[in-house]
Amino acid sequence: MEYRKIKDEDNDGGTNSDDIENLRGKGFSGGASLSNLPTVEQAKWKRKTVVTLALTFLTSSQAILIVWSKRAGKYEYSVTTANFLVETLKCALSLAALARTWKSEGVTEDNRLSTTLDEVIVYPIPALLYLVKNLLQYYIFAYVDAPGYQILKNLNIISTGVLYRIILKRKLSEIQWAAFILLCAGCTTAQLNSR
């Protein structure tokens, strides 16, 4: 499988002297200023900011909205249909964003749709796990409130770290292990009964 490298680096691998991070704390020479950044770069920063804020809002509000949708402890709709409609909406929005990008920037190496059979063959595995996770979260709310769910959801970071170590055989630093232990202790402490 071919994985594309993120193209945040210059072609020569060095740093760009016009980069805002490199100019911070220095006087702007040659009349360079933030307003002189190319409009394409400004648009990319705006897009990244909007996407980050939207993802933060939607992720944090998901649990609350699921709990609010219950009536007398039950859902008055099909959980499977709700999941299907959410995924269909996400696909439609993604395709609309891609079409908008193609219209404004054209089809480039970075935004073209291409894949190989080897890549497509492995897609059903994470898709199935994602489906099970999405369906289970509706039933988890029968036993856990929304804030408790958000706290326990952080335990997936620990399982990711352990699987990273076991399956990928990568070493984790002492700081990463300490962070896992602190996260686990924090999640456990948050779930203790305060009575």
Disulfide bonds with the S-S distance in Angstrom:
none
